[in-house]
Amino acid sequence: MKNSFLLTAFSFILFVQFSFAQSAVDDEITLIQSSFGMDKKLIIEGYMDLPESLADSFWSIYQAYEEDRKEISRERIKIINDYLTAYDQIGEEEADQLAKRTLSNDLALSKLHSSYYKKFKKATSALYAAKFLQIDTYIHNTIRNAMQQELPFIDEN
């Protein structure tokens, strides 16, 4: 399961890097999210293995979660794009703004997970809500780690 996800994540990262080189505009971000969203749903569907009695409730909440998550991810992509555009010219003010935006984005995702954990738990069970949180966190962390390996450090020559 992890191997198929890593292949999907790697494809996503390559696509994101290509988009950054072309300038990340809203249409490109939407295309990235749409393509990745379909693959992500298949991964989650396979991992969750929901009984029919819970599936409709789960997927209804999942759809709402994804809409909210996309906004947070869109901002994350914009932060990375802004960083890549100016990383070799970053001064105190730019570094401060990028750090604050990143921290705010991390907090928004954490709040989203907390809010939706409660919704998933109410609609399914604590076990299924925890399973979803685990796989979603795994997906986000895998993508973030792979992207971080490709990003230059501030003041890196």
ChimeraX attribute file (.defattr): number of C-alpha atoms within 10 A of each C-alpha:
attribute: neighborCount
match mode: 1-to-1
recipient: residues
	/A:1	8
	/A:2	10
	/A:3	8
	/A:4	10
	/A:5	17
	/A:6	15
	/A:7	11
	/A:8	16
	/A:9	22
	/A:10	16
	/A:11	13
	/A:12	19
	/A:13	18
	/A:14	12
	/A:15	16
	/A:16	20
	/A:17	17
	/A:18	12
	/A:19	16
	/A:20	20
	/A:21	11
	/A:22	10
	/A:23	14
	/A:24	20
	/A:25	13
	/A:26	11
	/A:27	9
	/A:28	16
	/A:29	20
	/A:30	14
	/A:31	12
	/A:32	17
	/A:33	19
	/A:34	13
	/A:35	13
	/A:36	16
	/A:37	14
	/A:38	10
	/A:39	16
	/A:40	19
	/A:41	15
	/A:42	12
	/A:43	19
	/A:44	16
	/A:45	14
	/A:46	11
	/A:47	13
	/A:48	17
	/A:49	11
	/A:50	15
	/A:51	9
	/A:52	8
	/A:53	9
	/A:54	13
	/A:55	15
	/A:56	14
	/A:57	15
	/A:58	21
	/A:59	15
	/A:60	12
	/A:61	14
	/A:62	18
	/A:63	12
	/A:64	11
	/A:65	18
	/A:66	15
	/A:67	10
	/A:68	14
	/A:69	16
	/A:70	16
	/A:71	14
	/A:72	19
	/A:73	19
	/A:74	17
	/A:75	16
	/A:76	18
	/A:77	17
	/A:78	18
	/A:79	18
	/A:80	18
	/A:81	20
	/A:82	16
	/A:83	20
	/A:84	14
	/A:85	14
	/A:86	12
	/A:87	19
	/A:88	14
	/A:89	11
	/A:90	15
	/A:91	12
	/A:92	7
	/A:93	9
	/A:94	15
	/A:95	15
	/A:96	12
	/A:97	12
	/A:98	16
	/A:99	13
	/A:100	12
	/A:101	15
	/A:102	16
	/A:103	11
	/A:104	14
	/A:105	19
	/A:106	15
	/A:107	13
	/A:108	17
	/A:109	18
	/A:110	12
	/A:111	12
	/A:112	15
	/A:113	18
	/A:114	12
	/A:115	12
	/A:116	18
	/A:117	21
	/A:118	15
	/A:119	18
	/A:120	24
	/A:121	16
	/A:122	13
	/A:123	18
	/A:124	19
	/A:125	15
	/A:126	14
	/A:127	12
	/A:128	19
	/A:129	20
	/A:130	15
	/A:131	17
	/A:132	23
	/A:133	17
	/A:134	11
	/A:135	16
	/A:136	16
	/A:137	15
	/A:138	14
	/A:139	18
	/A:140	13
	/A:141	12
	/A:142	16
	/A:143	17
	/A:144	14
	/A:145	10
	/A:146	14
	/A:147	18
	/A:148	12
	/A:149	9
	/A:150	10
	/A:151	13
	/A:152	13
	/A:153	12
	/A:154	14
	/A:155	10
	/A:156	7
	/A:157	6
